[in-house]
Amino acid sequence: MNNFLRPYFKVVQDEKYIKCNSSARPKGDQVCITLQSYLGACETMGGYGFNKSSPCVLLTLSMDESFMPKPYEHLDELPEDIPQDLRIDIEDEAEGGKLKKGIYVDCTKEYLYTPGPIFPDYYFDNIDATGYLPPVVGVKFKLQEKKNQDVKIECRLWAKDIDSADERSKVSFVFHME
């Protein structure tokens, strides 16, 4: 994981690499950077939680200009089958019924997202720019009660034009807790 994150933490904020948010979006050849503090609960110290039965997995979303998902914009656009825990997270962050724009992600089992269950849309403004790095969402799982068991995890993407039942919209993996 350290090797995977190295390029993210080597870049420094300057005119090309900027700290993005909904109002500070990349322009021209600029790209968003992911600051180390962005990963919060999935801090790089302490073995990413694997030594404490609370492993952290890093999810990333690589895209190209041929498919740019349309984010949900308002609470009333959320589908009925969206998982209840994700719906609650989204509602908690909504401002006046308006949602943060991006591609939402939901994983099974007990977890904590850092910085949140979303790949923000501003990361996809300049995906062809030199130095572009796709967004990362850390997912910290609470598996202390799962000793000597295989724990299957499935994470799904959610956006207006992503079919969450489609196999291409998910990733699955198994933890074996000893």
N, C-alpha and C positions, 0 to 999 in steps of 0.2 A: 504494500500500500504506500510505503514511503516513496518507492520508485515511481509509482503512478502519480503521486501528488507533487513530485519534485518540480516538473515544469510549471505547475500552478503557483508555487511559492517562490520560484526563481525570479519571476517578473516583478518589476517595481512599478508603482503607480507613476505615470508620466503622461505626456501628451498622447501616446499611442495606447497605453494600457490604462483604462480608467475604472474607477469604482462605480458601477452602474446601479441605477434604480429606476423607478417608473418615470422620473423626470430627467434623469441624466442617462441618456441613451448614446451608444456609440455612433459616431458620424465619420464619413470618409473611410479611412483605413483603421480607425480605432477599434479596439476590442475590449470586452469586459474582463476584469480580473476577478479571481476568487481569492479573497484574503484568508489567511490561515484561521483567523478568529471566526470566519464564516461557518466553519465546521463544528463549532461549539462542543456539543456532547460527544462528538467523534474526534476528540483531540488526538494529536499525534503522540502524546506521551501515554505511557501505560499500555502499550500493545493493542491499541484500538479496542479495548474491552474484551479481547479474546481470552485473556488470562483471568477474567472475572465473571465468566458466564453471561456477559452482556456484550456480545460482539457487535461491532459496527461494520456495516457494509456500505461501500460507496457506489451509488448509482449515477450513471452519466447518460446523457442523451445526445447521440450524434445524429445530425440531420443534414440534408442538403436542400438547395433551393427548389427542388422538384416537389417537395411536400412540406408545406408550412401549415401545421394544424391551426385551426381557429379556436381560440380560447373561449371559455364561458365568460360572459361579461356581467350577468346579473343572476341573482339567486334563483329566479324563476326559470332559468335555462338549464339548471342541473337536472339530469335524468333521474327518474324514480329509482333505478337500480344502483345508483351510486352508493357505495358503502356508508352506513350511518356515521361511523367515526370520521370518515373523510368529510362528509357533509357538515358535521359539527365543527371540524377544523376550518373549513371554508367559511361557514357562517360567522365564526368568531373573528375572522380577519376581514369580513366584508364591511364596507363603509357605505351606509345608506342603501344597502342592497346591491351595491356595485362590488365586483370581485377583483382581486388581483389578477392580472392577465398572465397566463402561462399554461403549461401543461401540468396537470395535477398527477400525482402518483399515490397509490395506496398499496400497502403491503399487508399480508395476513399476519396474525399473531400479535403479541404485545410489543410495541415499538415506540420510539421517539424519533421524529424527523428533525434534522438540523440542516439548514436553518428553518425549513418548513417543507410541507408536502407538495412542492411546486418547483418546476423548472421555469423560471421567469422568462417571459417572452422577449425581453430586451437582449438576452443572450443570443438570439437568433437573428438579430439585425444585420450582422456582418460575418456570416459563417464562412465566407470565402476569403476574408482578410488574412494576410500573413500574420502568424502568431496566435490565431484563434484557438481557444481551448473551450470545449463544450462545458455546460454547467454541470455541477456535481451536487447531489443530495445525499447526505449521510443518513443512514437508517440504523439506529441502535436498538437491538433486540434484547428483551429481558427473558433469558432462558434459564435462570437459576433453578427452576423446578423441573427441568427436563433432563436430568442426569441419565446417562446410558440410553438415550433415545435419539432417534432421527427426527428432526423437526423440519418439515417441508414448508418453505416460504414461497409465496407467489406475490409479485408486485405487478400492478397494472397501471397503464396510463389512461388519463381521462381528459378529453377535450371534445368540442362540438363534433368534429369530423373524424374522431378516432373511435372505431368500433371496439369497445372494451371486451367484447366476446371473441374478437379476432386474436389468434395466437401470436400475431406479430406485435400486439400491444402489451405483451407481458414478458416477464422473465421469471423463471423458477429456479430454485436451488435448495439444497438440503444441508442443514447443519447436523453434525453428529456430536452430541455433548457427552464427554467422558467424565 
